[in-house]
Amino acid sequence: MDEIERRKGFSEAKAKVIVTKILQAMQHCHEKSIVHMDLKNENILLDQTKSLEKIKVADFGLAVRMPEGRKKG
């Protein structure tokens, strides 16, 4: 959140990169049957460089593992 406030927003192209990486991280978790349950700005950690190469999802304290029978796809 601090990094978002520091940058005063993002261009559409940078926002696309960020959202894509968050969705890829969530897809990876879901493939492992893990559901985050608390995805919000404060739990998205951005690299402080301009490259935005490192974007992490944090705080899996409320995460749950889905039973195998409940998986879709």
Rosetta silent file (secondary structure, phi, psi, omega in degrees, C-alpha in Angstrom):
SEQUENCE: MDEIERRKGFSEAKAKVIVTKILQAMQHCHEKSIVHMDLKNENILLDQTKSLEKIKVADFGLAVRMPEGRKKG
SCORE:     score description
SCORE:     0.000 S_00000001
   1 L     0.000  -42.014  179.833    0.000    0.000    0.000 S_00000001
   2 H   -59.644  -39.886 -179.090    2.819    2.396    0.844 S_00000001
   3 H   -67.722  -37.196  177.356    4.381    1.855   -2.565 S_00000001
   4 H   -63.511  -45.748  179.167    1.077    2.568   -4.317 S_00000001
   5 H   -65.345  -38.387 -179.534    0.687    5.813   -2.364 S_00000001
   6 H   -63.714  -38.899 -176.491    4.323    6.757   -2.999 S_00000001
   7 H   -79.841  -13.351 -179.299    3.925    6.321   -6.755 S_00000001
   8 L    59.652   40.244  177.754    0.678    8.356   -6.916 S_00000001
   9 L    99.105  176.750 -177.412   -0.963    5.804   -9.173 S_00000001
  10 L  -134.672  154.274  171.953    0.094    3.803  -12.207 S_00000001
  11 L   -69.296  165.347  178.163   -0.255    4.066  -15.935 S_00000001
  12 H   -60.858  -38.974 -179.405   -2.681    1.652  -17.569 S_00000001
  13 H   -64.412  -42.095  179.356    0.254   -0.394  -18.886 S_00000001
  14 H   -70.710  -37.458  177.351    1.817   -0.756  -15.407 S_00000001
  15 H   -62.401  -37.707  178.020   -1.554   -1.545  -13.843 S_00000001
  16 H   -62.004  -42.062  178.013   -1.972   -4.313  -16.432 S_00000001
  17 H   -62.296  -45.788 -177.947    1.389   -5.804  -15.409 S_00000001
  18 H   -63.198  -50.197 -177.999    0.472   -5.674  -11.720 S_00000001
  19 H   -63.168  -40.773  178.295   -2.990   -7.207  -12.145 S_00000001
  20 H   -60.285  -44.582 -179.533   -1.638   -9.910  -14.452 S_00000001
  21 H   -67.307  -37.090  177.044    1.020  -10.908  -11.901 S_00000001
  22 H   -64.578  -44.483  178.982   -1.505  -10.964   -9.058 S_00000001
  23 H   -64.363  -36.327  176.043   -3.824  -13.172  -11.120 S_00000001
  24 H   -64.998  -40.164  178.179   -0.929  -15.489  -11.988 S_00000001
  25 H   -64.250  -41.913  179.197   -0.075  -15.787   -8.287 S_00000001
  26 H   -67.214  -38.049  177.027   -3.706  -16.582   -7.444 S_00000001
  27 H   -61.560  -42.434  178.711   -3.870  -19.142  -10.247 S_00000001
  28 H   -60.768  -45.850  178.385   -0.756  -20.828   -8.832 S_00000001
  29 H   -60.649  -45.578 -177.981   -2.319  -20.940   -5.359 S_00000001
  30 H   -65.106  -34.250  175.351   -5.582  -22.321   -6.713 S_00000001
  31 H   -64.294  -25.568  177.238   -3.714  -25.014   -8.642 S_00000001
  32 L   -95.002   11.251  179.419   -2.277  -26.043   -5.248 S_00000001
  33 L    64.869   29.772  178.810   -5.824  -25.977   -3.757 S_00000001
  34 E  -110.125  130.596  177.473   -5.044  -22.892   -1.650 S_00000001
  35 E  -115.189  123.726 -172.963   -7.554  -20.032   -1.382 S_00000001
  36 L   -63.866  -50.524  176.526   -6.128  -16.765    0.023 S_00000001
  37 L    76.032   -4.062 -178.790   -9.399  -15.399    1.543 S_00000001
  38 L  -146.849   44.853 -178.122   -7.975  -11.928    2.352 S_00000001
  39 L   -78.272  117.742  179.491   -6.774  -10.418   -0.914 S_00000001
  40 L  -155.980  169.112 -176.392   -6.604   -6.613   -0.553 S_00000001
  41 H   -50.067  -43.916 -175.975   -4.203   -3.755   -1.300 S_00000001
  42 H   -63.402  -19.544 -178.562   -2.341   -4.154    1.985 S_00000001
  43 H  -100.827   10.164  174.243   -1.477   -7.758    1.088 S_00000001
  44 E  -107.569  118.290 -178.580    0.088   -6.931   -2.284 S_00000001
  45 E  -104.482  123.578 -177.999    3.791   -6.171   -1.967 S_00000001
  46 E  -106.437  144.826  172.844    5.402   -4.258   -4.824 S_00000001
  47 L   -63.422  140.100 -177.932    9.076   -3.946   -5.665 S_00000001
  48 L   -81.435   -3.229  175.315   10.252   -0.403   -4.939 S_00000001
  49 L   -83.801  168.615 -179.831   12.104   -0.166   -8.239 S_00000001
  50 L   -75.403  -11.945 -174.047   10.355    1.081  -11.348 S_00000001
  51 L   -72.093  -27.499 -176.856   10.583   -2.338  -13.001 S_00000001
  52 L    58.548   28.087 -179.145    7.695   -3.941  -11.055 S_00000001
  53 L   -73.370  -32.449 -177.819    9.374   -7.308  -11.535 S_00000001
  54 L  -107.907  107.355  175.045    8.779   -8.468   -7.977 S_00000001
  55 E  -125.180  125.617 -175.562    5.158   -8.447   -6.910 S_00000001
  56 E  -124.518  147.962  172.725    4.215  -10.669   -4.000 S_00000001
  57 E  -100.147  128.408 -175.392    0.992  -11.688   -2.326 S_00000001
  58 L  -117.919  174.453  174.029    1.332  -11.677    1.461 S_00000001
  59 L    60.310   77.447  177.191   -0.611  -12.634    4.596 S_00000001
  60 L   -95.239   23.637 -177.815   -1.930  -16.131    4.095 S_00000001
  61 L   -61.198  -31.413  178.847   -3.199  -16.218    7.688 S_00000001
  62 L   -99.001    2.642 -177.068   -6.810  -16.715    6.602 S_00000001
  63 L   -63.322  149.041  177.137   -5.952  -19.009    3.677 S_00000001
  64 E  -130.319  151.651  174.637   -7.653  -22.374    3.444 S_00000001
  65 E   -97.818  126.121 -179.213   -6.852  -25.552    1.565 S_00000001
  66 L   -79.316  140.011  175.027   -9.771  -26.768   -0.494 S_00000001
  67 L   -62.159  149.205 -177.412  -10.655  -30.454   -0.312 S_00000001
  68 H   -55.910  -37.367 -178.310   -9.770  -32.338   -3.490 S_00000001
  69 H   -68.127  -17.171 -177.199  -13.422  -33.050   -4.281 S_00000001
  70 H   -92.529   -6.827 -178.926  -14.243  -29.332   -4.366 S_00000001
  71 L   -66.558  139.525  175.305  -11.717  -28.433   -7.065 S_00000001
  72 L  -111.923  155.370  173.038  -13.171  -27.205  -10.337 S_00000001
  73 L   118.513    0.000    0.000  -11.522  -27.224  -13.701 S_00000001
